[in-house]
């Protein structure tokens, strides 16, 4: 599985999300490749899942990829809950 964390330039909030997603996946025992990217590249990437903030919901609306939107990039509990739900649905 490939996951892209997404922000405007691929350098700020996407890196924080990447770090948090990596930690949570390790806790959950899920193997995945996680990369930070910018919003324009996310639509054309070969990722399975996009993780980003609600700020980019409109920009990614047309993407056929699975998406998780968070309100706060530092809220690890919300992110973990959404990732757990996502992987539970995929089983």
RAQUI-V947893 format. One record per residue. N is the residue number from 0. SS is DSSP state (H for helix, E for strand, - for the rest). PHI is phi in whole degrees, 0 to 359 (999 if undefined). NEAR is the number of other C-alpha atoms within 12 Angstrom. Layout:
# RAQUI-V947893
[[N & SS & PHI & NEAR] [N & SS & PHI & NEAR]]
This chain:
# RAQUI-V947893
[[0 & - & 999 & 18] [1 & E & 239 & 25] [2 & E & 240 & 33] [3 & E & 250 & 39] [4 & E & 266 & 46] [5 & E & 233 & 44] [6 & E & 213 & 35] [7 & - & 303 & 25] [8 & - & 247 & 18] [9 & - & 77 & 24] [10 & - & 236 & 18] [11 & - & 255 & 21] [12 & H & 296 & 31] [13 & H & 294 & 36] [14 & H & 289 & 27] [15 & H & 295 & 29] [16 & H & 299 & 40] [17 & H & 301 & 34] [18 & H & 301 & 25] [19 & H & 292 & 30] [20 & H & 297 & 46] [21 & H & 303 & 31] [22 & H & 296 & 22] [23 & H & 293 & 26] [24 & H & 299 & 29] [25 & H & 298 & 18] [26 & H & 299 & 15] [27 & H & 276 & 19] [28 & - & 73 & 14] [29 & - & 257 & 23] [30 & - & 270 & 17] [31 & - & 200 & 22] [32 & E & 265 & 22] [33 & E & 241 & 32] [34 & E & 229 & 34] [35 & E & 274 & 35] [36 & E & 211 & 32] [37 & E & 270 & 28] [38 & H & 297 & 32] [39 & H & 288 & 19] [40 & H & 281 & 23] [41 & H & 299 & 37] [42 & - & 296 & 27] [43 & - & 258 & 18] [44 & - & 283 & 23] [45 & - & 262 & 21] [46 & - & 285 & 27] [47 & - & 267 & 27] [48 & E & 220 & 33] [49 & E & 250 & 46] [50 & E & 239 & 49] [51 & E & 204 & 44] [52 & E & 268 & 31] [53 & H & 299 & 22] [54 & H & 302 & 21] [55 & H & 257 & 30] [56 & - & 301 & 24] [57 & - & 295 & 14] [58 & - & 293 & 23] [59 & - & 253 & 30] [60 & - & 305 & 19] [61 & - & 279 & 15] [62 & - & 291 & 23] [63 & - & 271 & 16] [64 & - & 278 & 21] [65 & E & 293 & 29] [66 & E & 222 & 31] [67 & E & 237 & 35] [68 & E & 245 & 33] [69 & E & 244 & 31] [70 & - & 276 & 21] [71 & - & 226 & 20] [72 & - & 293 & 30] [73 & - & 261 & 21] [74 & - & 276 & 19] [75 & H & 292 & 25] [76 & H & 295 & 18] [77 & H & 296 & 22] [78 & H & 298 & 32] [79 & H & 297 & 29] [80 & H & 299 & 20] [81 & H & 291 & 24] [82 & H & 294 & 34] [83 & H & 300 & 24] [84 & H & 297 & 15] [85 & H & 300 & 23] [86 & H & 290 & 22] [87 & H & 295 & 12] [88 & H & 292 & 10] [89 & H & 281 & 12] [90 & - & 284 & 8]]
